[in-house]
Amino acid sequence: MFEVIMYEPADISDVVVDETRPVPAYYQVYEALRQRLGGSDLPPGSRLPTERAMAEQLGVSRATVREALTRLERDGLVNRRQGDGTYVAEPRVEHDMRFLHGFSAELARRGHRVRSKVLAMGAVRPSARLCEVLRVADGPDTVIELRRVRSLDGSPVSLETVWLPADRCAPLLGVDLNDRSLYDSLRAFGIQPVRGHEQLTATVLDDFEATCLDQRVGAPAFLVERVTYDAADRAVEYVKSVLRADRFTIRTDLDLEAARSPHTPPTPES
């Protein structure tokens, strides 16, 4: 977890709310605070002024401030602690969709403490769609299913389910994948993912997902689905990851002149 440093509540009296604008007052407060959260005057862990103090500084009602804070909390940018106040949340982890690399490697290199807990692993019978995507035959044990909770700095952030073709990946069944990189294990068996197709969808957590990620049911999340391939264009894995939206920012670089790739691999429906 990030270190909480007790800062004095910030002065936000320079924020101007113009009630003649077509934008609601609460939204003006929300946008002004959103631009400052995480900056030098409102760093992670710092405490915001009380609702009453903010209302007085901004010349608006407490209801307006409360609505702005509710929106910021829904965005995962502040934490409201009953009887203690409102604090700037820890920064989100940035996931760059341009590169194919494992969760552990990506975040560990940034200095985070990454843990993986296996919930279940075994050979299963795939759906017809998985047979198509992984290019495996229908059968009771033709696919390996791995389900893990990934934690970051002591907090669960991702529920990951991976399906792999059993004819190539059966040796994984003898590997303890708690706190171990799946990609490193695949490479040890001569399997090297080299390219993939990934898609991102907005979703909310159901009861099982919320329990695994220590969140409330209905909390916002990212659903990331990926199919990866080796150099021979054989499917290596299909991955479905549910990421807490309050802990991740998804980014990519854009090039308007880049040609569209002619190959778009199929992705199973969730």
Backbone as CSV, one residue per row, in Angstrom:
resi,resn,N_x,N_y,N_z,CA_x,CA_y,CA_z,C_x,C_y,C_z
1,MET,0.844,-1.196,0.000,0.000,0.000,0.000,0.878,1.243,0.000
2,PHE,0.327,2.366,-0.558,1.107,3.583,-0.565,1.101,4.210,0.815
3,GLU,2.126,4.987,1.121,2.270,5.593,2.429,1.351,6.804,2.556
4,VAL,0.582,6.838,3.630,-0.303,7.968,3.870,0.442,9.017,4.678
5,ILE,0.583,10.203,4.128,1.228,11.310,4.816,0.166,12.331,5.180
6,MET,0.122,12.754,6.407,-0.923,13.662,6.866,-0.579,15.094,6.476
7,TYR,-1.171,15.552,5.386,-1.003,16.932,4.956,-2.099,17.783,5.582
8,GLU,-1.827,19.066,5.672,-2.877,19.992,6.059,-3.886,20.080,4.913
9,PRO,-5.183,20.254,5.233,-6.172,20.370,4.169,-5.801,21.497,3.207
10,ALA,-5.979,21.231,1.919,-5.588,22.194,0.896,-6.526,23.393,0.861
11,ASP,-5.992,24.509,0.409,-6.784,25.719,0.205,-7.255,25.720,-1.245
12,ILE,-8.559,25.696,-1.447,-9.102,25.675,-2.814,-9.917,26.936,-3.089
13,SER,-9.655,27.983,-2.324,-10.447,29.204,-2.454,-10.274,29.892,-3.805
14,ASP,-9.225,29.512,-4.570,-9.033,30.136,-5.874,-9.917,29.527,-6.961
15,VAL,-10.627,28.442,-6.644,-11.557,27.848,-7.601,-12.774,28.751,-7.740
16,VAL,-13.114,29.096,-8.964,-14.242,29.994,-9.224,-15.413,29.194,-9.764
17,VAL,-16.557,29.314,-9.121,-17.779,28.665,-9.574,-18.709,29.735,-10.124
18,ASP,-19.061,29.623,-11.389,-19.919,30.605,-12.060,-21.283,29.962,-12.307
19,GLU,-22.255,30.347,-11.514,-23.569,29.721,-11.611,-24.372,30.224,-12.801
20,THR,-23.833,31.164,-13.583,-24.510,31.600,-14.805,-24.164,30.703,-15.990
21,ARG,-23.168,29.845,-15.819,-22.766,28.928,-16.891,-23.782,27.798,-17.031
22,PRO,-23.890,27.200,-18.221,-24.833,26.086,-18.409,-24.382,24.799,-17.716
23,VAL,-23.137,24.781,-17.231,-22.620,23.610,-16.517,-23.012,23.717,-15.047
24,PRO,-23.623,22.674,-14.456,-24.041,22.740,-13.047,-22.882,23.073,-12.118
25,ALA,-23.199,23.734,-11.005,-22.164,24.151,-10.060,-21.379,22.963,-9.530
26,TYR,-22.071,21.858,-9.209,-21.358,20.694,-8.667,-20.350,20.168,-9.676
27,TYR,-20.705,20.235,-10.980,-19.814,19.714,-12.007,-18.596,20.615,-12.192
28,GLN,-18.786,21.918,-11.997,-17.645,22.825,-12.046,-16.676,22.528,-10.912
29,VAL,-17.210,22.269,-9.724,-16.364,21.920,-8.580,-15.661,20.585,-8.842
30,TYR,-16.416,19.619,-9.356,-15.859,18.306,-9.676,-14.701,18.419,-10.655
31,GLU,-14.891,19.176,-11.745,-13.836,19.298,-12.750,-12.621,20.041,-12.214
32,ALA,-12.851,21.089,-11.419,-11.731,21.850,-10.864,-10.898,20.991,-9.928
33,LEU,-11.561,20.211,-9.080,-10.836,19.347,-8.152,-10.152,18.205,-8.895
34,ARG,-10.823,17.672,-9.902,-10.262,16.542,-10.655,-8.936,16.914,-11.306
35,GLN,-8.830,18.143,-11.779,-7.604,18.588,-12.424,-6.459,18.770,-11.429
36,ARG,-6.803,18.928,-10.152,-5.769,19.201,-9.158,-5.385,17.974,-8.334
37,LEU,-6.273,16.986,-8.288,-5.987,15.801,-7.479,-4.734,15.093,-7.985
38,GLY,-3.841,14.779,-7.075,-2.594,14.118,-7.428,-1.471,15.070,-7.757
39,GLY,-1.779,16.386,-7.828,-0.764,17.387,-8.104,-0.027,17.803,-6.852
40,SER,0.782,18.859,-6.974,1.625,19.279,-5.856,0.820,19.795,-4.671
41,ASP,-0.349,20.409,-4.933,-1.136,20.933,-3.823,-2.124,19.918,-3.262
42,LEU,-2.422,18.858,-4.017,-3.305,17.794,-3.535,-2.703,16.431,-3.889
43,PRO,-1.545,16.096,-3.300,-0.882,14.818,-3.620,-1.636,13.636,-3.027
44,PRO,-1.361,12.400,-3.506,-1.998,11.212,-2.930,-1.811,11.151,-1.420
45,GLY,-2.885,10.849,-0.719,-2.844,10.764,0.736,-3.206,12.049,1.434
46,SER,-3.284,13.162,0.707,-3.604,14.441,1.354,-5.098,14.527,1.655
47,ARG,-5.419,15.289,2.671,-6.810,15.421,3.102,-7.428,16.688,2.538
48,LEU,-8.612,16.545,1.973,-9.333,17.699,1.467,-9.990,18.447,2.622
49,PRO,-10.307,19.720,2.423,-11.060,20.442,3.453,-12.406,19.759,3.691
50,THR,-13.030,20.078,4.821,-14.355,19.522,5.086,-15.366,20.077,4.087
51,GLU,-16.505,19.409,3.977,-17.561,19.898,3.088,-17.933,21.335,3.450
52,ARG,-18.048,21.601,4.752,-18.425,22.951,5.190,-17.365,23.971,4.761
53,ALA,-16.081,23.624,4.972,-15.009,24.562,4.615,-14.965,24.803,3.118
54,MET,-15.135,23.731,2.335,-15.122,23.902,0.875,-16.300,24.744,0.408
55,ALA,-17.450,24.503,1.003,-18.627,25.280,0.621,-18.410,26.768,0.901
56,GLU,-17.793,27.071,2.049,-17.528,28.469,2.390,-16.489,29.078,1.455
57,GLN,-15.416,28.308,1.144,-14.371,28.818,0.256,-14.891,29.079,-1.156
58,LEU,-15.806,28.237,-1.621,-16.274,28.319,-2.997,-17.553,29.126,-3.145
59,GLY,-18.194,29.411,-2.040,-19.446,30.162,-2.102,-20.598,29.353,-2.671
60,VAL,-20.603,28.052,-2.372,-21.685,27.184,-2.831,-22.259,26.436,-1.626
61,SER,-23.332,25.693,-1.859,-23.943,24.936,-0.777,-23.156,23.675,-0.472
62,ARG,-23.336,23.119,0.728,-22.693,21.849,1.086,-23.196,20.725,0.189
63,ALA,-24.479,20.816,-0.229,-25.036,19.798,-1.118,-24.287,19.773,-2.447
64,THR,-23.885,20.951,-2.934,-23.122,21.037,-4.179,-21.763,20.375,-4.014
65,VAL,-21.085,20.666,-2.910,-19.779,20.064,-2.639,-19.910,18.553,-2.478
66,ARG,-20.960,18.130,-1.770,-21.153,16.701,-1.521,-21.365,15.954,-2.848
67,GLU,-22.113,16.557,-3.762,-22.359,15.917,-5.052,-21.066,15.822,-5.865
68,ALA,-20.231,16.859,-5.802,-18.947,16.831,-6.509,-18.045,15.741,-5.940
69,LEU,-18.012,15.610,-4.609,-17.181,14.593,-3.977,-17.684,13.185,-4.291
70,THR,-19.011,13.047,-4.370,-19.581,11.749,-4.716,-19.135,11.326,-6.106
71,ARG,-19.104,12.286,-7.021,-18.650,11.985,-8.381,-17.164,11.627,-8.386
72,LEU,-16.351,12.338,-7.632,-14.925,12.037,-7.543,-14.687,10.664,-6.921
73,GLU,-15.487,10.333,-5.930,-15.360,9.015,-5.304,-15.750,7.920,-6.283
74,ARG,-16.786,8.169,-7.079,-17.200,7.194,-8.083,-16.113,6.991,-9.131
75,ASP,-15.345,8.030,-9.397,-14.218,7.918,-10.325,-13.008,7.239,-9.691
76,GLY,-13.068,6.975,-8.384,-11.941,6.354,-7.697,-10.811,7.304,-7.390
77,LEU,-11.095,8.622,-7.378,-10.039,9.617,-7.190,-9.915,10.086,-5.749
78,VAL,-10.940,9.870,-4.941,-10.871,10.211,-3.525,-11.455,9.069,-2.706
79,ASN,-11.046,9.003,-1.446,-11.599,8.047,-0.487,-12.237,8.822,0.647
80,ARG,-13.474,8.519,0.944,-14.169,9.192,2.040,-14.237,8.250,3.237
81,ARG,-13.664,8.692,4.350,-13.591,7.856,5.555,-14.548,8.418,6.592
82,GLN,-15.487,7.576,7.005,-16.510,8.005,7.935,-15.903,8.584,9.200
83,GLY,-16.251,9.823,9.498,-15.783,10.475,10.709,-14.354,10.981,10.640
84,ASP,-13.699,10.842,9.482,-12.296,11.240,9.381,-12.053,12.269,8.286
85,GLY,-12.765,12.165,7.180,-12.594,13.139,6.116,-12.443,12.494,4.755
86,THR,-12.093,13.315,3.777,-11.931,12.873,2.395,-10.469,13.018,1.996
87,TYR,-9.903,11.940,1.451,-8.479,11.905,1.116,-8.282,11.619,-0.374
88,VAL,-7.216,12.174,-0.922,-6.860,11.903,-2.312,-6.403,10.453,-2.419
89,ALA,-6.979,9.729,-3.369,-6.680,8.305,-3.522,-5.275,8.092,-4.078
90,GLU,-4.769,6.895,-3.879,-3.480,6.527,-4.455,-3.567,6.554,-5.976
91,PRO,-2.473,6.821,-6.657,-2.519,6.928,-8.122,-2.861,5.604,-8.778
92,ARG,-3.539,5.690,-9.903,-3.854,4.495,-10.675,-2.599,3.933,-11.343
93,VAL,-2.649,2.650,-11.639,-1.593,1.994,-12.391,-1.925,2.126,-13.864
94,GLU,-0.950,2.515,-14.654,-1.160,2.706,-16.088,-0.850,1.424,-16.844
95,HIS,-1.811,0.966,-17.629,-1.624,-0.230,-18.453,-1.544,0.209,-19.910
96,ASP,-0.417,-0.049,-20.544,-0.204,0.324,-21.935,-0.594,-0.856,-22.824
97,MET,-1.621,-0.660,-23.641,-2.143,-1.754,-24.457,-1.302,-2.039,-25.699
98,ARG,-0.243,-1.265,-25.925,0.557,-1.476,-27.132,1.489,-2.674,-27.015
99,PHE,1.796,-3.080,-25.775,2.845,-4.076,-25.595,2.289,-5.366,-25.005
100,LEU,2.846,-6.475,-25.459,2.452,-7.787,-24.967,3.455,-8.236,-23.914
101,HIS,3.051,-8.152,-22.674,3.902,-8.638,-21.600,3.011,-9.029,-20.428
102,GLY,3.548,-9.795,-19.516,2.776,-10.283,-18.397,2.476,-9.205,-17.373
103,PHE,1.407,-9.432,-16.636,0.978,-8.519,-15.573,2.104,-8.310,-14.567
104,SER,2.692,-9.399,-14.111,3.720,-9.312,-13.079,4.925,-8.515,-13.556
105,ALA,5.388,-8.827,-14.777,6.585,-8.155,-15.288,6.338,-6.668,-15.486
106,GLU,5.162,-6.332,-16.011,4.857,-4.928,-16.289,4.865,-4.086,-15.022
107,LEU,4.268,-4.610,-13.950,4.115,-3.810,-12.736,5.316,-3.924,-11.803
108,ALA,5.956,-5.079,-11.785,7.124,-5.239,-10.921,8.246,-4.312,-11.338
109,ARG,8.389,-4.093,-12.630,9.469,-3.228,-13.098,9.228,-1.773,-12.715
110,ARG,8.004,-1.454,-12.340,7.696,-0.098,-11.880,7.824,0.032,-10.363
111,GLY,8.267,-1.038,-9.714,8.499,-0.978,-8.283,7.345,-1.448,-7.432
112,HIS,6.285,-2.007,-8.046,5.149,-2.489,-7.277,5.397,-3.906,-6.769
113,ARG,4.757,-4.233,-5.663,4.808,-5.590,-5.120,3.610,-6.359,-5.674
114,VAL,3.875,-7.342,-6.522,2.827,-8.070,-7.224,2.732,-9.489,-6.666
115,ARG,1.504,-9.918,-6.365,1.265,-11.280,-5.887,0.168,-11.914,-6.734
116,SER,0.212,-13.229,-6.841,-0.804,-13.983,-7.571,-1.271,-15.147,-6.716
117,LYS,-2.585,-15.295,-6.584,-3.159,-16.400,-5.818,-4.033,-17.230,-6.744
118,VAL,-3.680,-18.503,-6.903,-4.456,-19.397,-7.752,-5.727,-19.824,-7.029
119,LEU,-6.881,-19.583,-7.675,-8.158,-20.027,-7.133,-8.499,-21.434,-7.626
120,ALA,-8.189,-21.701,-8.879,-8.470,-23.017,-9.456,-7.623,-23.206,-10.693
121,MET,-7.248,-24.465,-10.938,-6.506,-24.791,-12.149,-6.735,-26.259,-12.480
122,GLY,-7.034,-26.535,-13.741,-7.253,-27.911,-14.152,-7.665,-28.000,-15.602
123,ALA,-7.737,-29.227,-16.106,-8.168,-29.464,-17.474,-9.685,-29.493,-17.527
124,VAL,-10.268,-28.806,-18.524,-11.716,-28.699,-18.646,-12.137,-28.915,-20.092
125,ARG,-13.427,-29.071,-20.274,-13.989,-29.158,-21.631,-14.320,-27.746,-22.100
126,PRO,-13.825,-27.319,-23.247,-14.045,-25.951,-23.707,-15.416,-25.762,-24.345
127,SER,-15.845,-24.509,-24.386,-17.041,-24.168,-25.144,-16.707,-24.247,-26.637
128,ALA,-17.748,-24.210,-27.455,-17.522,-24.247,-28.899,-16.705,-23.044,-29.348
129,ARG,-16.936,-21.882,-28.728,-16.206,-20.678,-29.103,-14.728,-20.794,-28.740
130,LEU,-14.434,-21.365,-27.569,-13.037,-21.559,-27.182,-12.342,-22.543,-28.115
131,CYS,-13.082,-23.580,-28.548,-12.499,-24.525,-29.520,-12.073,-23.785,-30.771
132,GLU,-12.912,-22.835,-31.190,-12.621,-22.082,-32.411,-11.421,-21.164,-32.210
133,VAL,-11.402,-20.439,-31.100,-10.354,-19.448,-30.881,-9.007,-20.103,-30.602
134,LEU,-8.991,-21.138,-29.746,-7.737,-21.798,-29.396,-7.363,-22.890,-30.382
135,ARG,-8.288,-23.186,-31.307,-8.036,-24.191,-32.343,-7.738,-25.556,-31.717
136,VAL,-8.632,-25.949,-30.825,-8.513,-27.251,-30.170,-9.756,-28.072,-30.471
137,ALA,-9.631,-29.379,-30.312,-10.765,-30.272,-30.528,-11.671,-30.271,-29.307
138,ASP,-12.930,-30.545,-29.537,-13.866,-30.689,-28.426,-13.513,-31.957,-27.652
139,GLY,-13.535,-31.856,-26.341,-13.203,-33.013,-25.520,-13.203,-32.633,-24.057
140,PRO,-13.237,-33.613,-23.161,-13.350,-33.318,-21.732,-12.135,-32.635,-21.123
141,ASP,-10.958,-32.788,-21.700,-9.737,-32.248,-21.090,-8.837,-31.564,-22.110
142,THR,-9.401,-30.903,-23.096,-8.579,-30.345,-24.170,-8.110,-28.922,-23.890
143,VAL,-8.597,-28.330,-22.805,-8.192,-26.970,-22.451,-7.838,-26.914,-20.974
144,ILE,-6.784,-26.179,-20.664,-6.416,-25.918,-19.264,-7.014,-24.580,-18.859
145,GLU,-7.692,-24.578,-17.736,-8.293,-23.347,-17.201,-7.567,-22.941,-15.929
146,LEU,-7.088,-21.700,-15.909,-6.378,-21.148,-14.757,-7.107,-19.899,-14.293
147,ARG,-7.470,-19.866,-13.030,-8.159,-18.698,-12.477,-7.351,-18.169,-11.300
148,ARG,-6.980,-16.867,-11.370,-6.136,-16.272,-10.324,-6.641,-14.895,-9.932
149,VAL,-6.357,-14.525,-8.681,-6.530,-13.145,-8.217,-5.142,-12.534,-8.154
150,ARG,-4.977,-11.388,-8.811,-3.697,-10.683,-8.805,-3.801,-9.513,-7.834
151,SER,-2.791,-9.350,-6.987,-2.769,-8.281,-5.998,-1.612,-7.342,-6.263
152,LEU,-1.818,-6.099,-5.937,-0.814,-5.062,-6.148,-0.605,-4.322,-4.850
153,ASP,0.625,-4.395,-4.322,0.960,-3.726,-3.073,-0.014,-4.098,-1.962
154,GLY,-0.404,-5.372,-1.931,-1.236,-5.891,-0.857,-2.727,-5.784,-1.084
155,SER,-3.157,-5.241,-2.229,-4.582,-5.046,-2.489,-4.990,-5.807,-3.745
156,PRO,-6.075,-6.622,-3.698,-6.500,-7.352,-4.897,-6.999,-6.388,-5.966
157,VAL,-6.490,-6.529,-7.197,-6.843,-5.578,-8.249,-7.362,-6.244,-9.516
158,SER,-7.137,-7.557,-9.676,-7.502,-8.204,-10.937,-7.922,-9.648,-10.697
159,LEU,-9.013,-10.033,-11.345,-9.446,-11.435,-11.381,-9.210,-11.927,-12.796
160,GLU,-8.315,-12.877,-12.941,-7.855,-13.313,-14.256,-8.210,-14.771,-14.497
161,THR,-8.792,-15.046,-15.658,-9.051,-16.419,-16.086,-8.346,-16.638,-17.413
162,VAL,-7.557,-17.712,-17.478,-6.769,-18.012,-18.672,-7.136,-19.408,-19.154
163,TRP,-7.345,-19.519,-20.466,-7.556,-20.820,-21.096,-6.416,-21.079,-22.066
164,LEU,-5.838,-22.268,-22.003,-4.690,-22.632,-22.847,-4.923,-24.018,-23.443
165,PRO,-4.425,-24.273,-24.662,-4.574,-25.604,-25.264,-3.786,-26.652,-24.480
166,ALA,-4.469,-27.696,-24.063,-3.832,-28.703,-23.212,-2.782,-29.507,-23.945
167,ASP,-2.925,-29.681,-25.265,-1.946,-30.514,-25.978,-0.552,-29.915,-25.939
168,ARG,-0.454,-28.595,-25.755,0.858,-27.946,-25.692,1.223,-27.506,-24.282
169,CYS,0.226,-27.219,-23.473,0.483,-26.574,-22.176,0.227,-27.480,-20.980
170,ALA,0.021,-28.779,-21.207,-0.239,-29.698,-20.094,0.825,-29.650,-19.004
171,PRO,2.122,-29.428,-19.326,3.128,-29.371,-18.255,2.842,-28.293,-17.204
172,LEU,2.038,-27.297,-17.547,1.706,-26.247,-16.578,0.958,-26.804,-15.370
173,LEU,0.272,-27.934,-15.559,-0.489,-28.515,-14.460,0.419,-28.950,-13.311
174,GLY,1.688,-29.110,-13.597,2.641,-29.477,-12.551,3.399,-28.303,-11.975
175,VAL,3.009,-27.081,-12.357,3.700,-25.872,-11.905,2.841,-25.120,-10.898
176,ASP,3.441,-24.704,-9.811,2.755,-23.861,-8.833,2.791,-22.419,-9.340
177,LEU,1.657,-21.922,-9.780,1.596,-20.583,-10.366,1.189,-19.509,-9.360
178,ASN,1.186,-19.849,-8.091,1.059,-18.810,-7.072,2.339,-17.970,-7.105
179,ASP,2.174,-16.666,-7.275,3.307,-15.731,-7.296,4.346,-16.097,-8.352
180,ARG,3.886,-16.681,-9.452,4.807,-17.046,-10.520,4.266,-16.537,-11.848
181,SER,5.150,-16.046,-12.697,4.763,-15.528,-14.000,4.341,-16.664,-14.933
182,LEU,3.159,-16.530,-15.505,2.701,-17.523,-16.470,3.579,-17.508,-17.716
183,TYR,3.936,-16.324,-18.198,4.745,-16.235,-19.403,6.131,-16.841,-19.195
184,ASP,6.720,-16.640,-18.013,8.010,-17.266,-17.735,7.880,-18.789,-17.757
185,SER,6.777,-19.291,-17.214,6.558,-20.738,-17.195,6.362,-21.280,-18.602
186,LEU,5.620,-20.542,-19.435,5.426,-20.977,-20.817,6.757,-21.011,-21.572
187,ARG,7.574,-19.991,-21.368,8.879,-19.956,-22.047,9.746,-21.144,-21.637
188,ALA,9.620,-21.560,-20.379,10.412,-22.708,-19.915,10.046,-23.983,-20.669
189,PHE,8.827,-24.032,-21.217,8.391,-25.191,-21.992,8.512,-24.939,-23.494
190,GLY,9.198,-23.857,-23.857,9.420,-23.569,-25.263,8.270,-22.881,-25.960
191,ILE,7.369,-22.302,-25.209,6.210,-21.607,-25.788,6.392,-20.114,-25.580
192,GLN,6.447,-19.361,-26.662,6.748,-17.935,-26.582,5.642,-17.114,-27.257
193,PRO,4.793,-16.412,-26.484,3.825,-15.509,-27.110,4.559,-14.339,-27.766
194,VAL,4.186,-14.024,-29.012,4.869,-12.943,-29.717,3.922,-11.841,-30.186
195,ARG,2.659,-12.144,-30.321,1.704,-11.113,-30.710,0.341,-11.456,-30.132
196,GLY,-0.541,-10.489,-30.141,-1.857,-10.742,-29.585,-2.878,-9.718,-30.038
197,HIS,-4.113,-9.981,-29.678,-5.219,-9.069,-29.936,-5.945,-8.861,-28.616
198,GLU,-6.107,-7.607,-28.228,-6.707,-7.296,-26.930,-7.833,-6.298,-27.113
199,GLN,-8.917,-6.505,-26.371,-10.026,-5.566,-26.411,-10.466,-5.233,-24.997
200,LEU,-10.993,-4.017,-24.846,-11.358,-3.473,-23.541,-12.832,-3.110,-23.540
201,THR,-13.538,-3.510,-22.476,-14.960,-3.204,-22.328,-15.216,-2.714,-20.914
202,ALA,-16.098,-1.746,-20.781,-16.510,-1.298,-19.452,-17.525,-2.283,-18.882
203,THR,-17.437,-2.550,-17.589,-18.361,-3.473,-16.954,-18.529,-3.090,-15.490
204,VAL,-19.310,-3.856,-14.759,-19.436,-3.695,-13.308,-19.246,-5.058,-12.663
205,LEU,-18.836,-5.064,-11.408,-18.523,-6.308,-10.716,-19.786,-7.020,-10.245
206,ASP,-19.841,-8.333,-10.489,-20.922,-9.127,-9.918,-20.495,-9.615,-8.534
207,ASP,-21.308,-10.451,-7.930,-21.046,-10.858,-6.545,-19.720,-11.611,-6.409
208,PHE,-19.460,-12.558,-7.314,-18.219,-13.331,-7.245,-17.008,-12.437,-7.459
209,GLU,-17.056,-11.595,-8.476,-15.929,-10.716,-8.782,-15.681,-9.727,-7.646
210,ALA,-16.766,-9.173,-7.100,-16.630,-8.204,-6.010,-16.007,-8.852,-4.776
211,THR,-16.397,-10.091,-4.489,-15.822,-10.807,-3.344,-14.331,-11.040,-3.544
212,CYS,-13.950,-11.448,-4.744,-12.534,-11.715,-5.037,-11.693,-10.447,-4.949
213,LEU,-12.274,-9.314,-5.335,-11.512,-8.070,-5.427,-11.777,-7.133,-4.251
214,ASP,-12.500,-7.611,-3.242,-12.758,-6.830,-2.032,-13.422,-5.490,-2.380
215,GLN,-14.437,-5.567,-3.234,-15.169,-4.380,-3.665,-16.659,-4.608,-3.463
216,ARG,-17.428,-3.572,-3.686,-18.876,-3.706,-3.594,-19.433,-4.224,-4.921
217,VAL,-20.554,-4.935,-4.843,-21.223,-5.383,-6.055,-21.675,-4.165,-6.852
218,GLY,-21.425,-4.176,-8.150,-21.795,-3.059,-8.999,-20.715,-2.019,-9.169
219,ALA,-19.559,-2.199,-8.519,-18.455,-1.250,-8.685,-17.946,-1.311,-10.120
220,PRO,-17.501,-0.189,-10.683,-17.036,-0.181,-12.075,-15.740,-0.967,-12.238
221,ALA,-15.587,-1.540,-13.419,-14.397,-2.350,-13.706,-14.132,-2.340,-15.212
222,PHE,-12.927,-2.760,-15.563,-12.568,-2.992,-16.956,-12.582,-4.495,-17.209
223,LEU,-13.158,-4.892,-18.337,-13.058,-6.271,-18.791,-12.092,-6.284,-19.965
224,VAL,-10.945,-6.934,-19.781,-9.923,-7.008,-20.824,-9.861,-8.445,-21.327
225,GLU,-10.042,-8.615,-22.630,-9.976,-9.940,-23.249,-8.826,-9.956,-24.253
226,ARG,-8.044,-11.020,-24.229,-6.851,-11.083,-25.076,-6.654,-12.502,-25.602
227,VAL,-6.277,-12.586,-26.856,-5.813,-13.841,-27.453,-4.374,-13.612,-27.892
228,THR,-3.468,-14.511,-27.514,-2.067,-14.369,-27.916,-1.650,-15.552,-28.789
229,TYR,-0.624,-15.299,-29.607,-0.158,-16.275,-30.585,1.361,-16.362,-30.533
230,ASP,1.887,-17.516,-30.950,3.330,-17.667,-31.050,3.799,-17.305,-32.458
231,ALA,5.083,-17.496,-32.734,5.647,-17.099,-34.023,5.083,-17.920,-35.175
232,ALA,4.570,-19.121,-34.874,3.966,-19.966,-35.904,2.478,-19.700,-36.054
233,ASP,1.994,-18.645,-35.426,0.587,-18.240,-35.486,-0.346,-19.260,-34.834
234,ARG,0.176,-19.989,-33.852,-0.664,-20.897,-33.078,-1.150,-20.178,-31.824
235,ALA,-2.419,-20.348,-31.500,-2.982,-19.693,-30.320,-2.325,-20.249,-29.059
236,VAL,-1.865,-19.359,-28.194,-1.227,-19.752,-26.937,-2.210,-19.678,-25.775
237,GLU,-3.029,-18.645,-25.751,-3.928,-18.451,-24.616,-5.072,-17.531,-25.008
238,TYR,-6.159,-17.683,-24.289,-7.215,-16.685,-24.269,-7.361,-16.261,-22.820
239,VAL,-7.307,-14.965,-22.587,-7.329,-14.421,-21.234,-8.527,-13.491,-21.064
240,LYS,-9.208,-13.639,-19.952,-10.252,-12.698,-19.560,-9.881,-12.135,-18.192
241,SER,-9.619,-10.833,-18.131,-9.216,-10.197,-16.882,-10.233,-9.129,-16.503
242,VAL,-10.654,-9.153,-15.261,-11.518,-8.110,-14.719,-10.649,-7.238,-13.821
243,LEU,-10.485,-5.975,-14.193,-9.621,-5.048,-13.467,-10.446,-4.022,-12.731
244,ARG,-10.073,-3.739,-11.497,-10.731,-2.662,-10.760,-10.500,-1.330,-11.471
245,ALA,-11.576,-0.641,-11.781,-11.454,0.628,-12.504,-10.842,1.724,-11.647
246,ASP,-10.895,1.572,-10.318,-10.319,2.604,-9.453,-8.811,2.462,-9.312
247,ARG,-8.233,1.389,-9.879,-6.807,1.170,-9.740,-6.042,1.219,-11.060
248,PHE,-6.752,1.257,-12.179,-6.068,1.204,-13.470,-6.505,2.338,-14.391
249,THR,-5.541,2.804,-15.172,-5.796,3.677,-16.308,-5.283,2.951,-17.546
250,ILE,-6.108,2.856,-18.557,-5.726,2.190,-19.798,-5.299,3.250,-20.799
251,ARG,-4.101,3.085,-21.358,-3.630,4.084,-22.314,-3.018,3.417,-23.535
252,THR,-3.004,4.158,-24.621,-2.312,3.734,-25.821,-1.964,4.969,-26.635
253,ASP,-0.969,4.856,-27.485,-0.620,5.944,-28.386,-1.404,5.792,-29.687
254,LEU,-1.744,6.914,-30.293,-2.532,6.907,-31.516,-1.726,7.481,-32.670
255,ASP,-1.884,6.875,-33.834,-1.250,7.371,-35.048,-2.314,7.371,-36.141
256,LEU,-2.787,8.550,-36.500,-3.867,8.653,-37.474,-3.448,8.192,-38.861
257,GLU,-2.144,8.121,-39.092,-1.664,7.725,-40.412,-1.369,6.230,-40.506
258,ALA,-1.408,5.557,-39.373,-1.058,4.130,-39.383,-2.105,3.328,-40.155
259,ALA,-1.619,2.371,-40.933,-2.534,1.518,-41.681,-3.214,0.539,-40.741
260,ARG,-4.452,0.263,-41.015,-5.181,-0.693,-40.193,-4.675,-2.100,-40.458
261,SER,-4.477,-2.861,-39.375,-3.983,-4.235,-39.518,-5.022,-5.080,-40.237
262,PRO,-4.611,-5.873,-41.220,-5.571,-6.707,-41.951,-6.007,-7.928,-41.176
263,HIS,-5.299,-8.239,-40.063,-5.590,-9.467,-39.324,-6.172,-9.121,-37.961
264,THR,-7.393,-9.492,-37.733,-8.026,-9.270,-36.445,-8.526,-10.607,-35.928
265,PRO,-7.779,-11.238,-35.017,-8.159,-12.560,-34.521,-9.491,-12.526,-33.799
266,PRO,-10.260,-13.603,-33.817,-11.531,-13.643,-33.102,-11.312,-13.669,-31.607
267,THR,-12.245,-13.092,-30.870,-12.194,-13.081,-29.417,-13.480,-13.696,-28.876
268,PRO,-13.393,-14.646,-27.926,-14.602,-15.274,-27.403,-15.513,-14.271,-26.733
269,GLU,-16.777,-14.557,-26.772,-17.721,-13.741,-26.031,-17.593,-14.067,-24.559
270,SER,-17.792,-13.064,-23.701,-17.692,-13.330,-22.265,-18.957,-13.989,-21.769
